[in-house]
Amino acid sequence: MTDTTKTFEIEIVLQDVRAAVTRLVQVPGEASPAALHEVVQSAMGSDHLALARVRRRRRPVRDTRPGGGMGRPAP
């Protein structure tokens, strides 16, 4: 980062939650998309594994057994 690098202030708002969750972060203008992703994850106190767990809970798995429907297949 140089003395002439612009800094951007970004408001992150988590939607579809009961209580408002908002973070205000500052990032250098030269930040890569990967770096911005890390900033957002850190600011929200999350990581890619937490997101994967949420997605797994929300997305039903098709039961491939005969007569099976939606839901998790039996082991």
C-alpha positions in Angstrom: 0.0 0.0 0.0 1.4 3.4 -0.9 0.6 6.9 0.4 -1.6 7.5 -2.6 -3.7 4.4 -2.3 -7.4 5.1 -1.9 -9.2 3.5 1.0 -12.8 2.5 0.6 -15.3 2.1 3.4 -17.8 -0.7 2.8 -21.0 -1.4 4.7 -21.8 -5.1 5.0 -25.4 -6.0 5.9 -26.5 -9.5 6.7 -30.0 -9.9 5.3 -32.8 -12.3 6.3 -32.0 -12.4 10.0 -34.2 -11.3 12.9 -31.7 -8.9 14.5 -29.8 -6.4 12.3 -26.2 -7.4 11.6 -24.1 -4.6 10.0 -20.4 -4.1 9.8 -18.4 -1.1 8.5 -15.0 -2.0 7.2 -12.2 -0.1 5.4 -10.2 -1.7 2.7 -7.4 -0.4 0.4 -8.5 0.2 -3.1 -5.9 -2.2 -4.4 -7.4 -5.1 -2.4 -7.9 -8.2 -4.6 -11.3 -10.0 -4.7 -9.7 -12.7 -2.6 -8.6 -10.2 0.0 -12.0 -8.5 0.1 -13.6 -12.0 0.6 -11.3 -12.5 3.6 -12.2 -9.1 5.0 -16.0 -9.8 4.7 -15.6 -13.3 6.3 -13.5 -11.9 9.2 -15.8 -9.0 9.8 -18.8 -11.3 10.0 -17.0 -13.8 12.2 -17.5 -16.6 9.7 -15.5 -18.8 7.4 -16.1 -21.0 4.4 -16.8 -24.0 6.6 -19.6 -22.3 8.5 -21.3 -21.3 5.2 -21.0 -24.8 3.9 -22.7 -26.1 7.1 -25.6 -23.6 6.6 -26.0 -24.6 2.9 -26.1 -28.3 3.8 -28.9 -27.7 6.4 -31.0 -25.7 3.9 -30.6 -27.9 0.9 -32.4 -31.2 1.1 -30.7 -34.2 -0.4 -32.7 -36.4 -2.7 -33.1 -40.0 -1.4 -32.1 -42.3 -4.3 -33.6 -45.4 -2.7 -36.7 -46.9 -4.4 -39.7 -44.9 -3.3 -37.5 -42.3 -1.7 -38.4 -38.6 -1.6 -36.7 -35.5 -0.3 -34.6 -35.8 2.8 -31.4 -37.4 3.9 -30.9 -41.0 2.9 -30.6 -43.5 5.7 -27.1 -44.7 6.3 
